[in-house]
Amino acid sequence: MTAALPIPPANLRSLAARNDGAFPSERVMTTIYGCWGEDDQALMPSFETALDGPQVNWSASDGHTVPTPEALVAPAGYLSTLQDR
């Protein structure tokens, strides 16, 4: 199916391999959260209500804990389980 797409999808299973074996959770979270545009205008409408849901404490690489919508943390956690070993 990917051959029919005008732009091939990224290989999300190799994120850790391209980052010296460490899953780049902060970069992934930034990318997921970055799907939001200026002035809270959603670029991805399916996430429109995600910011209103329950929040969890997500730990950044610098050790800071950041309250983050659970619906945005869950995809990053899932991607971390898909990494090629």
ROTIMAR-337028 format. One record per atom (N, C-alpha, C): x, y, z; atom name; residue number from 1. Coordinates in Angstrom, 2 decimals, padded with zeros to 5 digits. Layout:
N
+---------+---------+---------+--------+-------+
:      xx :      yy :      zz : sedren : domar :
+---------+---------+---------+--------+-------+
:       X :       Y :       Z :     CA :   NUM :
...
+---------+---------+---------+--------+-------+
END
This chain:
85
+---------+---------+---------+--------+-------+
:      xx :      yy :      zz : sedren : domar :
+---------+---------+---------+--------+-------+
:  000.81 : -001.20 :  000.00 :      N :     1 :
:  000.00 :  000.00 :  000.00 :     CA :     1 :
:  000.86 :  001.27 :  000.00 :      C :     1 :
:  002.02 :  001.22 :  000.64 :      N :     2 :
:  002.83 :  002.44 :  000.71 :     CA :     2 :
:  003.34 :  002.88 : -000.65 :      C :     2 :
:  003.46 :  001.96 : -001.58 :      N :     3 :
:  003.94 :  002.32 : -002.92 :     CA :     3 :
:  002.97 :  003.26 : -003.62 :      C :     3 :
:  001.70 :  003.23 : -003.24 :      N :     4 :
:  000.70 :  004.09 : -003.86 :     CA :     4 :
:  000.69 :  005.51 : -003.28 :      C :     4 :
:  001.38 :  005.73 : -002.18 :      N :     5 :
:  001.40 :  007.04 : -001.55 :     CA :     5 :
:  002.38 :  007.97 : -002.25 :      C :     5 :
:  002.04 :  009.25 : -002.38 :      N :     6 :
:  002.96 :  010.19 : -003.04 :     CA :     6 :
:  004.24 :  010.43 : -002.24 :      C :     6 :
:  004.14 :  010.34 : -000.92 :      N :     7 :
:  005.31 :  010.48 : -000.04 :     CA :     7 :
:  005.35 :  009.23 :  000.84 :      C :     7 :
:  006.43 :  008.46 :  000.77 :      N :     8 :
:  006.50 :  007.25 :  001.58 :     CA :     8 :
:  006.46 :  007.59 :  003.07 :      C :     8 :
:  005.78 :  006.77 :  003.87 :      N :     9 :
:  005.75 :  007.03 :  005.32 :     CA :     9 :
:  007.12 :  006.76 :  005.94 :      C :     9 :
:  007.36 :  007.42 :  007.04 :      N :    10 :
:  008.62 :  007.21 :  007.77 :     CA :    10 :
:  008.63 :  005.83 :  008.40 :      C :    10 :
:  009.81 :  005.26 :  008.52 :      N :    11 :
:  009.96 :  003.98 :  009.21 :     CA :    11 :
:  010.06 :  004.26 :  010.70 :      C :    11 :
:  008.94 :  004.15 :  011.39 :      N :    12 :
:  008.89 :  004.47 :  012.82 :     CA :    12 :
:  009.49 :  003.36 :  013.68 :      C :    12 :
:  009.81 :  002.22 :  013.08 :      N :    13 :
:  010.43 :  001.13 :  013.82 :     CA :    13 :
:  011.94 :  001.34 :  013.99 :      C :    13 :
:  012.50 :  002.32 :  013.30 :      N :    14 :
:  013.96 :  002.51 :  013.37 :     CA :    14 :
:  014.35 :  003.79 :  014.10 :      C :    14 :
:  013.43 :  004.38 :  014.84 :      N :    15 :
:  013.75 :  005.62 :  015.55 :     CA :    15 :
:  014.90 :  005.42 :  016.53 :      C :    15 :
:  014.87 :  004.34 :  017.29 :      N :    16 :
:  015.94 :  004.09 :  018.26 :     CA :    16 :
:  017.26 :  003.81 :  017.55 :      C :    16 :
:  017.21 :  003.02 :  016.48 :      N :    17 :
:  018.44 :  002.69 :  015.75 :     CA :    17 :
:  019.09 :  003.94 :  015.19 :      C :    17 :
:  018.29 :  004.90 :  014.77 :      N :    18 :
:  018.84 :  006.14 :  014.22 :     CA :    18 :
:  019.28 :  007.11 :  015.32 :      C :    18 :
:  019.10 :  006.70 :  016.58 :      N :    19 :
:  019.46 :  007.54 :  017.72 :     CA :    19 :
:  020.39 :  006.77 :  018.66 :      C :    19 :
:  021.36 :  006.09 :  018.09 :      N :    20 :
:  022.35 :  005.30 :  018.84 :     CA :    20 :
:  021.72 :  004.30 :  019.80 :      C :    20 :
:  020.60 :  003.71 :  019.40 :      N :    21 :
:  019.96 :  002.66 :  020.19 :     CA :    21 :
:  019.01 :  003.14 :  021.27 :      C :    21 :
:  018.91 :  004.44 :  021.46 :      N :    22 :
:  018.01 :  004.98 :  022.48 :     CA :    22 :
:  016.77 :  005.57 :  021.82 :      C :    22 :
:  015.60 :  005.18 :  022.31 :      N :    23 :
:  014.36 :  005.73 :  021.77 :     CA :    23 :
:  014.29 :  007.22 :  022.09 :      C :    23 :
:  014.13 :  008.09 :  021.09 :      N :    24 :
:  014.14 :  009.54 :  021.31 :     CA :    24 :
:  012.78 :  010.05 :  021.78 :      C :    24 :
:  012.42 :  009.70 :  022.99 :      N :    25 :
:  011.07 :  009.99 :  023.48 :     CA :    25 :
:  010.75 :  011.48 :  023.49 :      C :    25 :
:  011.72 :  012.31 :  023.83 :      N :    26 :
:  011.45 :  013.74 :  023.87 :     CA :    26 :
:  011.18 :  014.29 :  022.47 :      C :    26 :
:  011.96 :  013.85 :  021.51 :      N :    27 :
:  011.75 :  014.30 :  020.13 :     CA :    27 :
:  010.41 :  013.80 :  019.60 :      C :    27 :
:  010.05 :  012.56 :  019.95 :      N :    28 :
:  008.76 :  012.01 :  019.53 :     CA :    28 :
:  007.62 :  012.80 :  020.16 :      C :    28 :
:  007.73 :  013.09 :  021.46 :      N :    29 :
:  006.67 :  013.85 :  022.13 :     CA :    29 :
:  006.55 :  015.24 :  021.52 :      C :    29 :
:  007.68 :  015.87 :  021.21 :      N :    30 :
:  007.66 :  017.19 :  020.60 :     CA :    30 :
:  006.98 :  017.13 :  019.24 :      C :    30 :
:  007.26 :  016.10 :  018.48 :      N :    31 :
:  006.65 :  015.94 :  017.17 :     CA :    31 :
:  005.15 :  015.72 :  017.29 :      C :    31 :
:  004.74 :  014.85 :  018.20 :      N :    32 :
:  003.31 :  014.59 :  018.39 :     CA :    32 :
:  002.61 :  015.86 :  018.86 :      C :    32 :
:  003.17 :  016.52 :  019.85 :      N :    33 :
:  002.56 :  017.74 :  020.37 :     CA :    33 :
:  002.62 :  018.85 :  019.33 :      C :    33 :
:  003.65 :  018.82 :  018.49 :      N :    34 :
:  003.81 :  019.82 :  017.45 :     CA :    34 :
:  002.77 :  019.75 :  016.35 :      C :    34 :
:  001.90 :  018.76 :  016.40 :      N :    35 :
:  000.84 :  018.65 :  015.40 :     CA :    35 :
: -000.21 :  019.74 :  015.59 :      C :    35 :
: -000.04 :  020.54 :  016.63 :      N :    36 :
: -000.98 :  021.63 :  016.90 :     CA :    36 :
: -000.43 :  022.89 :  016.29 :      C :    36 :
: -001.29 :  023.69 :  015.72 :      N :    37 :
: -000.87 :  024.93 :  015.07 :     CA :    37 :
: -000.92 :  026.11 :  016.01 :      C :    37 :
: -000.72 :  027.27 :  015.46 :      N :    38 :
: -000.80 :  028.51 :  016.23 :     CA :    38 :
: -002.22 :  028.74 :  016.72 :      C :    38 :
: -002.35 :  029.40 :  017.84 :      N :    39 :
: -003.66 :  029.77 :  018.39 :     CA :    39 :
: -004.57 :  028.57 :  018.61 :      C :    39 :
: -004.00 :  027.44 :  019.02 :      N :    40 :
: -004.77 :  026.22 :  019.32 :     CA :    40 :
: -005.56 :  025.70 :  018.12 :      C :    40 :
: -005.18 :  026.07 :  016.92 :      N :    41 :
: -005.86 :  025.55 :  015.74 :     CA :    41 :
: -005.22 :  024.21 :  015.41 :      C :    41 :
: -006.01 :  023.16 :  015.49 :      N :    42 :
: -005.48 :  021.81 :  015.29 :     CA :    42 :
: -005.14 :  021.56 :  013.84 :      C :    42 :
: -003.94 :  021.04 :  013.60 :      N :    43 :
: -003.56 :  020.60 :  012.27 :     CA :    43 :
: -004.01 :  019.16 :  012.07 :      C :    43 :
: -004.22 :  018.45 :  013.16 :      N :    44 :
: -004.72 :  017.08 :  013.11 :     CA :    44 :
: -006.03 :  017.06 :  013.90 :      C :    44 :
: -007.15 :  017.23 :  013.25 :      N :    45 :
: -008.43 :  017.33 :  013.95 :     CA :    45 :
: -008.74 :  016.15 :  014.87 :      C :    45 :
: -008.22 :  014.95 :  014.57 :      N :    46 :
: -008.52 :  013.80 :  015.42 :     CA :    46 :
: -007.96 :  013.97 :  016.83 :      C :    46 :
: -006.96 :  014.85 :  017.02 :      N :    47 :
: -006.41 :  015.12 :  018.34 :     CA :    47 :
: -007.04 :  016.34 :  019.00 :      C :    47 :
: -008.04 :  016.90 :  018.37 :      N :    48 :
: -008.59 :  018.18 :  018.83 :     CA :    48 :
: -009.00 :  018.16 :  020.29 :      C :    48 :
: -009.60 :  017.08 :  020.77 :      N :    49 :
: -010.05 :  017.03 :  022.17 :     CA :    49 :
: -009.00 :  016.44 :  023.10 :      C :    49 :
: -007.85 :  016.01 :  022.57 :      N :    50 :
: -006.84 :  015.34 :  023.38 :     CA :    50 :
: -006.32 :  016.22 :  024.51 :      C :    50 :
: -006.22 :  017.50 :  024.27 :      N :    51 :
: -005.67 :  018.38 :  025.31 :     CA :    51 :
: -006.63 :  018.58 :  026.46 :      C :    51 :
: -007.90 :  018.24 :  026.27 :      N :    52 :
: -008.88 :  018.39 :  027.34 :     CA :    52 :
: -008.97 :  017.16 :  028.23 :      C :    52 :
: -008.33 :  016.06 :  027.84 :      N :    53 :
: -008.42 :  014.81 :  028.59 :     CA :    53 :
: -007.53 :  014.80 :  029.82 :      C :    53 :
: -007.48 :  013.63 :  030.48 :      N :    54 :
: -006.65 :  013.52 :  031.68 :     CA :    54 :
: -005.18 :  013.72 :  031.36 :      C :    54 :
: -004.45 :  014.25 :  032.35 :      N :    55 :
: -003.03 :  014.50 :  032.18 :     CA :    55 :
: -002.23 :  013.54 :  033.04 :      C :    55 :
: -001.03 :  013.23 :  032.58 :      N :    56 :
: -000.09 :  012.41 :  033.33 :     CA :    56 :
:  001.21 :  013.18 :  033.43 :      C :    56 :
:  002.04 :  012.81 :  034.37 :      N :    57 :
:  003.35 :  013.43 :  034.50 :     CA :    57 :
:  004.32 :  012.69 :  033.60 :      C :    57 :
:  004.84 :  013.40 :  032.60 :      N :    58 :
:  005.80 :  012.83 :  031.66 :     CA :    58 :
:  007.17 :  013.39 :  032.01 :      C :    58 :
:  008.17 :  012.52 :  032.06 :      N :    59 :
:  009.52 :  012.96 :  032.42 :     CA :    59 :
:  010.33 :  013.24 :  031.18 :      C :    59 :
:  010.82 :  014.46 :  031.07 :      N :    60 :
:  011.68 :  014.86 :  029.96 :     CA :    60 :
:  013.09 :  014.36 :  030.21 :      C :    60 :
:  013.92 :  014.40 :  029.18 :      N :    61 :
:  015.29 :  013.88 :  029.30 :     CA :    61 :
:  016.13 :  014.68 :  030.30 :      C :    61 :
:  015.75 :  015.93 :  030.55 :      N :    62 :
:  016.50 :  016.74 :  031.51 :     CA :    62 :
:  016.05 :  016.52 :  032.94 :      C :    62 :
:  015.11 :  015.57 :  033.14 :      N :    63 :
:  014.65 :  015.23 :  034.48 :     CA :    63 :
:  013.42 :  015.98 :  034.94 :      C :    63 :
:  013.02 :  016.99 :  034.20 :      N :    64 :
:  011.82 :  017.74 :  034.56 :     CA :    64 :
:  010.58 :  016.91 :  034.28 :      C :    64 :
:  009.62 :  017.03 :  035.17 :      N :    65 :
:  008.34 :  016.37 :  034.98 :     CA :    65 :
:  007.38 :  017.39 :  034.39 :      C :    65 :
:  006.73 :  016.99 :  033.31 :      N :    66 :
:  005.86 :  017.90 :  032.58 :     CA :    66 :
:  004.46 :  017.32 :  032.53 :      C :    66 :
:  003.44 :  018.00 :  033.09 :      N :    67 :
:  002.07 :  017.52 :  032.95 :     CA :    67 :
:  001.70 :  017.55 :  031.46 :      C :    67 :
:  001.32 :  016.40 :  030.95 :      N :    68 :
:  001.05 :  016.25 :  029.52 :     CA :    68 :
: -000.22 :  015.44 :  029.31 :      C :    68 :
: -001.05 :  015.82 :  028.34 :      N :    69 :
: -002.26 :  015.04 :  028.09 :     CA :    69 :
: -001.92 :  013.57 :  027.81 :      C :    69 :
: -002.60 :  012.69 :  028.50 :      N :    70 :
: -002.36 :  011.26 :  028.35 :     CA :    70 :
: -002.51 :  010.79 :  026.91 :      C :    70 :
: -003.44 :  011.39 :  026.19 :      N :    71 :
: -003.68 :  011.00 :  024.80 :     CA :    71 :
: -002.51 :  011.33 :  023.90 :      C :    71 :
: -001.61 :  012.20 :  024.31 :      N :    72 :
: -000.42 :  012.50 :  023.54 :     CA :    72 :
:  000.77 :  011.65 :  023.99 :      C :    72 :
:  000.77 :  011.23 :  025.24 :      N :    73 :
:  001.85 :  010.39 :  025.75 :     CA :    73 :
:  001.69 :  008.95 :  025.25 :      C :    73 :
:  000.47 :  008.48 :  025.14 :      N :    74 :
:  000.21 :  007.09 :  024.75 :     CA :    74 :
:  000.80 :  006.73 :  023.40 :      C :    74 :
:  000.65 :  007.56 :  022.35 :      N :    75 :
:  001.26 :  007.18 :  021.07 :     CA :    75 :
:  002.79 :  007.07 :  021.13 :      C :    75 :
:  003.43 :  007.93 :  021.90 :      N :    76 :
:  004.88 :  007.86 :  022.04 :     CA :    76 :
:  005.29 :  006.57 :  022.75 :      C :    76 :
:  004.56 :  006.21 :  023.78 :      N :    77 :
:  004.84 :  004.96 :  024.48 :     CA :    77 :
:  004.67 :  003.75 :  023.58 :      C :    77 :
:  003.63 :  003.79 :  022.76 :      N :    78 :
:  003.39 :  002.69 :  021.83 :     CA :    78 :
:  004.52 :  002.60 :  020.81 :      C :    78 :
:  004.93 :  003.73 :  020.26 :      N :    79 :
:  006.03 :  003.71 :  019.29 :     CA :    79 :
:  007.30 :  003.13 :  019.88 :      C :    79 :
:  007.53 :  003.38 :  021.16 :      N :    80 :
:  008.74 :  002.84 :  021.79 :     CA :    80 :
:  008.72 :  001.32 :  021.83 :      C :    80 :
:  007.55 :  000.71 :  021.83 :      N :    81 :
:  007.45 : -000.75 :  021.87 :     CA :    81 :
:  007.64 : -001.37 :  020.49 :      C :    81 :
:  007.57 : -000.58 :  019.43 :      N :    82 :
:  007.69 : -001.09 :  018.07 :     CA :    82 :
:  009.11 : -001.10 :  017.53 :      C :    82 :
:  010.06 : -000.64 :  018.31 :      N :    83 :
:  011.42 : -000.46 :  017.80 :     CA :    83 :
:  012.09 : -001.80 :  017.49 :      C :    83 :
:  012.78 : -001.83 :  016.32 :      N :    84 :
:  013.56 : -003.00 :  015.93 :     CA :    84 :
:  014.69 : -003.17 :  016.93 :      C :    84 :
:  014.98 : -004.38 :  017.26 :      N :    85 :
:  016.06 : -004.66 :  018.22 :     CA :    85 :
:  017.33 : -005.01 :  017.48 :      C :    85 :
+---------+---------+---------+--------+-------+
END
